[in-house]
C-alpha cells in the first residue's frame, strides 16, 4: 500500500503558525507509505502513515491553522497494489479541529508622579513604569502584528475629532493645558498612545506582544510620564475608561490580539497615575 504523490496539490496552502508548509517529497519517494508535512525550517508539522492492511496513523507535531469554520479538512489519495499488480484507489479524510484560543488576560501598571518642588533622585521627572504579562496560548501562536485597541475603546477614548465628541482622553490636562493624544502604530503591531502639551511630550503608554525565549507570548506595557497631570473633575467616578478616584487617574485600555488562524483574545491593561507630593507653602 502506498500514498500517491498526487496529494501535493491537496496540501497547498496549509500553514502552521502562519508560516507555509511543504511535503517532504524525497522521504515520500523513498517510503511511499509515509507522508510528512514540514515547516519552513524543515521541522515536521504532521505525518500520515498507512500500513498494508489500510490502517493509517496521523501524528500532528505543530499547530495547523484553520479557516473561519475552525476546521481543516485534508483528503489524501491512496493507491494500493496487490501481489498480482492490481491497483485500487481510495481516499483518507483527515479532519483537524481548532484547539483552544489564547486566554484573556489583564495587567496593571501604577506610577507615582514626580516631585517638581524637590526633585530628588528617584522622584523626579520623567517617571517610568512597566509590566510584562504572560498570555497562555494552548494551541496556535499569536500574531503580534494584530495587537490593537478594541474599536469601542478607540472610539470612546479618541472620539471623532469634533468638539461634540472629543473622546474621554480630552479630559486629561497638565497645568490646566489640554493634553493632545494620538496613537502611533508600528508595522510589527506595537503601538503607543502619546500625549503632548504644546508639542512637548507629557505621557507615553506603549504596548507590544513578544515571544520569549521560552516560546511563550507576553504583553509588555511601559509608561513614561514627563509632565504632571491635573486631577480631573471626576472624584469618586468609576464609570468610563478614564476614572479619577482618591488622587489616582486610572486609564482602562482594552486591547485585542489574534492568533495565526484569526481567533481573537482580549487583553485589558489598566494604567494608574497617582498624584505626587502636594506642594508646600512656608
C-alpha angles and dihedrals in degrees: 000000000000140000113242119238089227088088091082093087091046091060096047112124098023110137134190117209088344094305127115121257133205139191120257092238095175092056091045092052090051094046112018091185092072128056119189127193114209134198126229090278092050093251115142117263099173138349132198121199126185127190132211091268093056096255113140137194126206118200121186117200101172137021118282117209119241132208126238090290090061088233132106115201117197121185116192123192115227127194122194126196123195129206091273092056094252113148130209128183130214143158134244112208115204120190118194117189121205116260128226120309124240111279122257109248139184133203139179136213120193125187133173119224119251125256114253094184098051107016097184120168110290098023102057129102135302097056119199133199133169143173139183124207129191116236106204111223111188095179128002125033119252121250104228091195090069095061111125146139112272113260091245093051092047092051093046098044099041101027119198099293095260129118088241093056110022094153131243093279088068088072091071117093138172119212087346092303121118118255111224113215130201134170115235111199128193129205092246091061097255113127142173136214104217125193121194137181113211088337094311115120112247103170138355125193113190133189135190137162114218136179111233128217087262089063092247125124124239135188109222120199126188129183124195119182119187101168133040117258124218121239106253123229095260101097108174092002111138098172127102130022093293119052134173117205130155096349092311123116108204123194117196112206115188111199133181135201135185131220123229094278095046105263111144129222130185130240119188117197123186120195115197118198109194119204112249131228114319114243116261127219122206 
